[in-house]
Amino acid sequence: MSEILIRPFGRADREQVTSLVNAHIAAVVPGVSVSVQALLSQLEAEPGDFLVDRWVRERVTLVAEQRGRVVAAAHLVRYSGGERTGEHLRDAGEIRWLVCALDEPIWPDAGRAGDALAVACHAQLRRWGVTRRLADGALPAPGVYGVPEQWPHVRAIYERVGFRHSGRTEMVFVVRVGGLDRPADPVPGLTARRTMGINGTRFTAVRDGADVGYVEVDTNLDAGPRVSRVGTWADVGNLWVEPAHRRRGIGRWLLGRAATWLELAGVTRLLDYAGEGEDDYAGFLTACGFTLLTRTARGFQA
């Protein structure tokens, strides 16, 4: 067996680690990749996550090298213990993500390097003296977080070093924007108003002067240098219809209004999400033409 070297990430590793990261992204979200600059940016800070990122006290990135090749990498963060840190992350340490090459005939022991790297991550968390140890797969790409079902090798590595899934499973859906229906007004007197929303551009359904529902779509998924091939993707930030007005086609109508706007922006793919127990919403998305991309497990803890 070849010797495994666990060491801190260096700039000379950036191309190999980015290639590993993009291989994991490609298995979850088609046609999306991150640039070297995007990855390096995440290792220094995550400005898009302005709430949680300010709680981070320290960051470390480690790699596992075999015969001159980087076969696994992991990014870790340590959260502050101050009162300003959210209680669920206070004094915690987290493997933000871990990626690992698969065993193959000419490289049969890559998985062993992934295990060695995970052990080193545990050692780093111990040195930090954190009160809780968490693990995730939050790569800097839309729809890639938790441990997606397309990464059984990563989940197995986490479980072999003592992490267990204690959170929930979420579903990530995608639809071609051009395939979304543009239905006629489902109820008389319905109009749409476009404004800035909390999580993107908001389209509000208005009837008789009252707001009866809204959808928000975020086209800013590649803000700054974060990602390199996602300019044609958008995200549903919020979709809500007042209970008294549900099951009348208003949600589908709102998505149609948003789709016309997204096409003007050159967006071709739209993501949305549903958690465990949200069967009605998952069914609504499927009925609107969304396809399930992945199920992803959140909340691994050791």
Secondary structure, DSSP 8 states (H G I E B T S, - for coil): ---EEEEE--GGGHHHHHHHHHHHHHTTSTT----HHHHHHHHH--TT-TTTGGGEEEEEEEEEEETTEEEEEEEEEEE--STTS-TTTTTEEEEEEEEE---BTTBTTHHHHHHHHHHHHHHHHHHHT-SEEEE----SSTT--SEETT-HHHHHHHHHTT-EE-S-EEEEEEEEGGGS-----SSTTEEEEEEEETTEEEEEEEETTEEEEEEEEE--TT-TTS-SS-TTEEEEEEEEE-GGGTTSSHHHHHHHHHHHHHHHTT--EEEEEEETT-HHHHHHHHHTT-EEEEEEE--EE-
